[in-house]
Amino acid sequence: MLVPDLKEAKIRTKKESIVKANEYIINNELKSLGKDKLYFLKTYGCQMNEHDSENIKAILEDMGFSETKDMEDADLILLNTCAIRENAHNKVFGYLGRAKNLKSRKPGVLVGICGCMAQEEVVVNKILSEYKWMDFVFGTHNIHKLPQVLEKSIKDHKLNVEVLSCEGDVIENIPVKRDSKSKAWINIMYGCDKFCTYCIVPYTRGSQRSRRKEYILEEVKDLIKDGYKEVTLLGQNVNAYGKDLDDNYYMENLLEDVALTGIERIRFVTSHPWDFTDRMIDVIAKYDNIMPYIHLPLQSGSDRILKLMGRRYTKESYLELYNKLKKNIPNCSITTDIIVGFPGETEEDFNETLDVVNKCKYDGAYTFIFSPREGTPAAKMKDDVSLEEKEKRLYKLNELINKYSKENNDKYLNKTVKVLLEGVSEKGEDTLMGYTETMKLVNVKAEKEYIGTIQDVTITSVKTWSMDGELRR
């Protein structure tokens, strides 16, 4: 049994990560382990988790399992978890309660969790003491070992915990079953070394590890051959790509090389303002297939709070970067992340955040009340802001964000824009949904034959978070 160790997860050395291209092994016995059985996979959290789930699905189907969307029908239940906020924890443990109820009626059902929660020492300790009825737990570093984890759980008939607390390696050639036929996630790096004081991710994802460019570019070229229109380059901090390698090849170089493959659309998330270089801006502006959309987390507009957060930039330097992006990248839309109620945040600090929002007039924002994560420095800080005050600030912030989101969307009315139509809209079977180059959600009355194509769409109506449009035929 390997249980997570927070102290081990904090360790950072100078050694370069090892690329392992032959670690995913599945023999004939493992290939039949899931024959005539169904798996149910539920994913929480960020795009990295979504892409991990694409790998997990492919591995399970390599083992003979078939997917079901109904947990009641499943022979295997797996929750791919997120550790970023307490609310995510609560949802997972609530879902495990439902899984336990099903397991009491169907004792043969296998139940497990993976992802970032599985990498938390406090979570695994809770599982070992209160959830012994579960079958397996594995983490973010050994997804490729899922067949062996399942085999051991089945043979031993007891809870199997296999979570590595390490800086991590780069594992290549893990199979993937993509959720979309037109756009794809591509990991360009793993882990993070920024250690923002509120964030658990460096502990759950390991050290910053960049994939070698050859693997990334080959993946893009294969996607082009398969008819994909869009790729999103993923990392906890994509702007730091290559800084852990010794070949003087960085994010601006990778962006340019991906653009030169000819893929029609390129996006990337998430950016840390600290590592956003002028050269990156130049490359984004130069190539039409790099989309004019940037997600640029602010977190706070107060220099005092930014310092407590360990963000390593100031309000002034953030605004300087924002203005550079707007000036140099035509029609660029920018979204952000903001935390309210960080320990010690005063009304004056909060007003500094509102001031940045008023200056930037973001296209959108993910806004959160501070959630302490055990093991992070911020969890030990004195939190003297009441929940009532935090909720009041969040409401005020969201009112302002919504105002500017609607104002930005209003600029699109009666304009014709290019939309990648991704699938059927929630509005009905006769309506498709997709995104503009600037990451605006658009609903369009169109036949399903248009799914997976980029079309000219004239915007006919605008809301705060979406638009309606008509195909320009």
C-alpha positions in Angstrom: 0.0 0.0 0.0 1.3 3.4 -1.0 -0.3 6.4 0.8 0.3 10.0 0.0 2.8 12.0 2.1 2.5 15.8 2.1 6.1 16.3 3.2 7.3 14.2 0.3 5.0 16.0 -2.2 6.6 19.3 -1.2 10.2 18.2 -2.2 11.7 19.9 -5.3 15.1 18.9 -6.7 17.0 20.2 -9.7 16.9 16.9 -11.5 15.4 16.8 -15.0 12.3 14.7 -15.3 12.6 11.3 -17.1 10.6 10.6 -20.2 9.1 7.1 -20.1 7.5 6.0 -23.3 7.0 2.3 -22.5 5.4 2.3 -19.1 1.8 1.5 -20.2 1.7 -2.3 -20.2 -1.4 -4.4 -20.6 -1.2 -8.1 -21.2 -3.9 -10.5 -22.6 -5.2 -11.3 -19.1 -5.7 -7.7 -18.3 -7.3 -7.1 -21.7 -10.1 -9.4 -20.7 -10.6 -8.2 -17.1 -13.5 -6.0 -18.0 -15.2 -8.2 -20.6 -19.0 -7.8 -20.6 -18.7 -5.3 -17.8 -19.7 -1.6 -17.6 -17.7 1.3 -16.1 -19.1 4.7 -14.9 -16.7 7.6 -14.7 -17.5 10.9 -13.1 -15.0 13.8 -13.5 -14.6 16.9 -11.3 -12.4 19.9 -11.8 -10.2 21.4 -14.5 -9.4 20.7 -18.1 -6.4 18.6 -16.9 -8.8 16.3 -15.1 -11.0 16.1 -18.2 -8.1 15.0 -20.3 -7.0 12.5 -17.6 -10.5 11.1 -17.9 -10.0 10.7 -21.6 -6.9 8.6 -20.8 -8.8 6.6 -18.2 -11.6 5.8 -20.5 -9.2 4.5 -23.2 -7.4 2.3 -20.6 -10.6 0.8 -19.3 -11.9 0.1 -22.8 -8.5 -1.5 -23.5 -9.3 -3.8 -20.7 -12.7 -4.8 -22.2 -15.0 -2.5 -20.2 -17.8 -0.5 -21.9 -19.0 2.9 -20.7 -22.4 3.5 -19.1 -23.8 6.9 -18.2 -26.0 5.4 -15.5 -24.2 4.5 -12.3 -26.9 2.0 -11.4 -25.8 -0.2 -14.3 -22.1 0.0 -13.6 -19.7 -2.9 -12.5 -17.0 -0.3 -11.9 -17.5 3.2 -10.5 -14.6 5.7 -10.6 -14.5 9.3 -9.5 -11.8 11.5 -11.0 -11.5 14.2 -8.3 -10.5 17.8 -7.8 -8.9 19.2 -4.7 -9.0 22.9 -5.4 -11.9 23.8 -3.1 -13.7 22.3 -0.1 -17.0 22.2 -2.1 -15.4 19.7 -4.5 -14.4 17.5 -1.6 -17.9 17.5 -0.2 -19.4 16.5 -3.6 -17.1 13.6 -4.0 -17.8 12.2 -0.5 -21.5 12.7 -1.1 -21.3 10.7 -4.3 -19.3 8.0 -2.5 -22.3 7.7 -0.2 -24.5 6.9 -3.2 -21.9 4.4 -4.5 -21.8 2.6 -1.1 -25.6 2.2 -1.2 -25.3 0.6 -4.7 -22.5 -1.6 -3.5 -24.6 -2.9 -0.7 -27.2 -4.0 -3.3 -24.5 -5.2 -5.8 -21.5 -6.4 -3.8 -19.5 -7.1 -6.9 -19.3 -3.5 -7.9 -15.8 -2.0 -7.8 -15.6 1.6 -6.4 -12.6 3.8 -6.5 -11.3 7.4 -6.7 -8.4 9.0 -8.5 -7.2 12.5 -9.3 -6.1 15.3 -7.0 -8.1 14.4 -3.9 -6.4 11.0 -4.0 -3.1 12.7 -3.7 -4.1 14.4 -0.4 -2.8 12.8 2.8 -5.9 13.9 4.8 -8.3 12.5 2.2 -6.7 9.1 2.1 -6.5 8.9 5.9 -10.2 9.6 5.9 -10.8 6.8 3.4 -8.7 4.4 5.3 -10.7 5.1 8.5 -14.2 5.7 7.2 -14.4 4.2 3.7 -12.8 0.8 4.0 -15.6 -0.7 1.9 -14.0 1.0 -1.2 -11.9 -1.1 -3.5 -9.1 1.2 -4.8 -7.4 4.6 -4.8 -4.7 5.8 -7.2 -3.3 9.2 -7.9 -2.2 11.6 -10.7 1.3 10.0 -11.2 0.2 6.5 -12.0 -2.9 6.6 -14.3 -1.0 4.3 -16.7 -0.9 1.7 -14.0 -4.7 1.5 -13.7 -4.9 -2.1 -15.1 -2.5 -3.3 -12.4 -4.3 -1.4 -9.7 -7.6 -3.0 -10.6 -6.1 -6.4 -10.9 -4.7 -6.2 -7.4 -8.0 -4.9 -6.0 -9.9 -7.8 -7.5 -7.4 -10.5 -6.4 -6.9 -9.2 -2.9 -10.6 -8.4 -2.1 -9.6 -5.4 0.0 -9.0 -1.7 -0.3 -5.9 -1.0 -2.5 -4.2 2.4 -2.2 -1.4 3.2 -4.6 -0.6 6.9 -4.5 2.9 8.2 -5.3 4.1 11.3 -3.5 6.9 12.4 -5.9 8.0 15.1 -8.3 6.9 12.8 -11.1 8.1 11.8 -14.5 6.7 12.4 -18.0 4.8 9.3 -19.2 4.2 9.1 -22.9 2.1 6.8 -25.1 -0.9 6.5 -22.7 -4.0 5.7 -24.8 -6.7 8.3 -25.2 -10.4 8.3 -26.0 -11.3 11.9 -26.9 -14.7 13.2 -25.9 -14.8 15.4 -29.1 -14.2 14.7 -32.8 -13.3 18.3 -33.6 -11.3 19.7 -30.6 -8.7 18.1 -28.4 -6.8 18.7 -25.2 -3.0 18.3 -25.4 -0.9 18.2 -22.2 2.3 20.1 -22.8 3.5 20.0 -19.2 2.5 18.6 -15.8 2.8 19.9 -12.2 3.7 23.3 -10.9 6.5 24.9 -8.9 4.8 28.3 -8.1 3.5 27.3 -4.7 0.9 30.0 -4.4 0.0 30.0 -0.7 -3.6 29.0 -1.2 -3.1 26.3 -3.8 -2.8 22.5 -3.3 -2.0 21.7 -6.9 1.9 21.7 -6.5 1.4 18.9 -3.9 -1.2 16.9 -5.9 0.4 17.2 -9.4 4.1 17.2 -8.6 6.9 19.4 -9.9 6.8 21.3 -13.2 7.6 18.8 -16.0 7.5 19.8 -19.7 6.9 17.3 -22.4 9.4 17.2 -25.2 8.4 19.2 -28.2 8.7 16.1 -30.5 5.9 14.3 -28.7 3.6 17.4 -28.6 4.1 18.2 -32.3 3.5 14.6 -33.4 0.3 14.6 -31.4 -0.9 17.7 -33.1 -0.1 16.3 -36.6 -1.9 13.1 -35.8 -5.0 15.1 -34.8 -4.9 17.1 -38.0 -4.8 13.8 -39.9 -7.9 12.7 -37.9 -9.8 15.8 -38.9 -9.5 17.8 -35.7 -10.0 21.6 -36.0 -8.8 22.8 -32.6 -6.2 22.0 -30.0 -5.9 23.4 -26.5 -2.4 23.2 -24.9 -2.8 22.3 -21.3 -0.7 22.9 -18.2 -1.0 24.3 -14.7 1.1 27.2 -15.9 1.6 26.8 -19.7 3.7 30.0 -19.9 6.5 28.3 -17.9 6.7 25.6 -20.5 10.3 24.5 -21.2 11.9 26.3 -18.2 12.7 23.0 -16.6 14.5 21.8 -19.7 18.0 22.7 -21.0 17.3 23.2 -24.7 16.3 27.0 -24.8 12.9 26.1 -26.2 10.0 27.9 -24.5 6.3 28.5 -24.8 6.7 31.1 -27.6 8.8 28.5 -29.6 6.2 25.8 -29.0 3.3 28.1 -29.9 5.0 29.0 -33.2 5.8 25.4 -34.1 2.2 24.3 -33.4 0.9 27.2 -35.5 3.1 26.1 -38.3 1.5 22.6 -38.4 -1.5 24.3 -39.9 -4.1 23.2 -37.3 -7.0 25.6 -37.7 -7.3 26.7 -34.1 -4.9 26.8 -31.1 -5.7 27.8 -27.5 -3.8 27.4 -24.3 -4.6 27.4 -20.5 -3.7 28.4 -17.9 -1.4 31.4 -18.0 0.4 32.8 -15.0 1.0 36.6 -15.4 4.5 36.1 -14.0 5.7 34.1 -17.0 3.9 35.9 -19.9 6.7 37.2 -22.2 6.6 39.9 -24.9 7.8 37.2 -27.3 4.7 35.1 -26.5 2.5 38.1 -27.3 4.3 38.7 -30.6 3.8 35.1 -31.6 0.1 35.1 -30.7 -0.4 38.3 -32.7 1.6 36.9 -35.7 -0.4 33.7 -36.4 -4.1 33.8 -37.2 -4.6 30.2 -36.0 -3.6 31.1 -32.5 -6.9 32.3 -31.1 -7.2 35.8 -29.6 -8.4 34.6 -26.3 -6.3 34.7 -23.0 -7.2 33.4 -19.6 -5.2 35.5 -17.3 -5.8 34.9 -13.5 -5.7 38.0 -11.3 -6.8 36.4 -8.0 -6.6 39.8 -6.2 -6.1 43.4 -7.2 -4.4 44.3 -3.9 -0.6 44.2 -3.8 -0.8 43.3 -0.1 -3.0 40.3 -0.7 -1.1 39.3 -3.8 2.1 39.1 -1.7 0.3 37.0 0.9 -0.9 34.8 -1.9 2.7 34.4 -3.2 1.7 35.5 -6.7 4.9 37.4 -7.4 3.4 40.2 -9.5 1.8 43.5 -8.6 -1.4 45.2 -9.6 0.6 47.6 -11.7 2.6 44.9 -13.5 -0.6 42.9 -14.1 -2.3 45.9 -15.7 0.7 46.6 -17.8 0.6 43.1 -19.2 -3.2 43.3 -19.7 -2.7 46.5 -21.7 0.0 45.0 -23.8 -2.2 42.1 -24.7 -5.1 44.3 -25.7 -2.8 46.6 -27.7 -0.9 44.0 -29.6 -3.5 41.2 -30.2 -6.4 42.5 -32.3 -9.9 41.7 -30.9 -8.4 39.9 -27.9 -10.9 38.7 -25.3 -9.5 38.1 -21.7 -11.0 36.2 -18.8 -9.7 35.8 -15.3 -9.9 34.1 -11.9 -10.6 36.0 -8.7 -10.6 34.9 -5.1 -12.5 37.0 -2.5 -12.2 36.8 1.3 -8.6 35.7 1.4 -7.4 35.7 5.0 -6.9 39.3 6.1 -8.6 40.9 3.1 -10.0 44.3 4.1 -12.6 46.4 2.4 -9.8 48.5 0.9 -8.1 45.3 -0.5 -11.4 44.2 -2.1 -12.0 47.7 -3.6 -8.5 47.3 -5.2 -9.8 44.2 -6.9 -12.9 46.0 -8.1 -10.7 48.7 -9.5 -8.8 46.2 -11.6 -12.1 44.8 -12.9 -13.3 48.2 -13.8 -10.1 48.9 -15.7 -9.9 45.5 -17.5 -13.6 45.1 -18.1 -13.1 41.3 -18.5 -15.1 39.2 -20.9 -15.8 36.8 -18.1 -14.4 35.5 -14.8 -14.4 32.5 -12.5 -14.9 33.9 -9.0 -14.6 32.1 -5.7 -14.7 32.5 -2.0 -11.4 31.6 -0.4 -11.4 27.9 0.5 -8.5 26.8 2.9 -6.7 23.6 1.7 -5.1 21.6 4.5 -1.3 21.6 4.1 -1.0 25.0 2.3 0.4 28.1 4.1 -2.8 30.0 3.6 -4.7 27.4 5.6 -2.7 28.5 8.7 -3.3 32.2 8.2 -5.8 34.0 10.5 -9.1 34.1 8.6 -10.9 37.1 10.1 -13.3 37.8 7.3 -16.8 36.5 8.1 -18.7 34.3 5.7 -21.4 36.8 5.4 -18.9 39.5 4.3 -17.3 37.1 1.9 -20.6 36.3 0.3 -21.5 40.0 0.1 -18.2 40.8 -1.7 -18.7 37.8 -4.1 -22.1 39.1 -5.0 -20.8 42.6 -5.6 -17.9 41.3 -7.7 -20.2 39.1 -9.8 -22.6 41.9 -10.5 -19.6 43.9 -12.0 -18.3 40.9 -13.9 -21.7 40.2 -15.4 -22.1 43.8 -16.4 -18.9 43.8 -18.4 -19.5 40.4 -19.9 -22.8 41.6 -21.3 -21.2 44.8 -22.6 -18.5 42.9 -24.4 -21.0 40.5 -25.9 -23.2 43.4 -27.1 -20.3 44.4 -29.5 -21.0 41.2 -31.4 -24.6 41.9 -32.3 -25.2 41.8 -36.1 -21.6 40.9 -36.7 -20.5 37.7 -38.6 -18.0 35.6 -36.7 -16.4 32.2 -37.2 -17.8 29.5 -34.9 -16.6 25.9 -34.5 -19.8 24.0 -34.1 -19.1 21.3 -31.5 -22.4 19.5 -30.9 -26.1 19.7 -30.0 -27.1 22.6 -27.8 -29.0 22.3 -24.6 -31.6 24.4 -26.4 -32.8 21.5 -28.4 -32.0 18.9 -31.0 -32.4 21.4 -33.9 -29.8 23.8 -32.4 -26.0 23.4 -32.4 -23.6 25.1 -30.0 -20.0 26.2 -30.6 -17.4 28.9 -29.8 -16.1 31.9 -31.6 -12.4 32.6 -31.9 -12.7 34.7 -28.8 -14.3 31.9 -26.8 -17.9 33.2 -26.9 -20.6 30.5 -26.7 -23.0 30.7 -29.6 -26.2 28.7 -30.2 -27.2 28.2 -33.9 -30.2 26.7 -35.6 -28.4 24.2 -37.9 -28.4 20.6 -39.1 -26.2 18.1 -37.3 -24.1 17.6 -40.5 -22.4 20.9 -39.5 -21.0 19.4 -36.3 -17.2 19.6 -36.4 -17.1 22.4 -38.9 -16.1 26.1 -38.7 -18.9 28.2 -40.0 -19.6 31.9 -40.5 -22.4 32.9 -38.1 -24.3 36.2 -37.9 -25.1 37.1 -34.2 -28.8 37.9 -33.9 -29.2 38.2 -30.1 -26.9 38.6 -27.1 -27.1 37.5 -23.5 -24.6 37.8 -20.6 -22.9 34.4 -21.1 -24.0 33.3 -24.6 -25.3 34.5 -28.0 -27.7 33.3 -30.6 -26.8 33.3 -34.3 -27.7 32.3 -37.8 -25.6 30.4 -40.3 -24.5 32.7 -43.1 -25.3 30.4 -46.1 
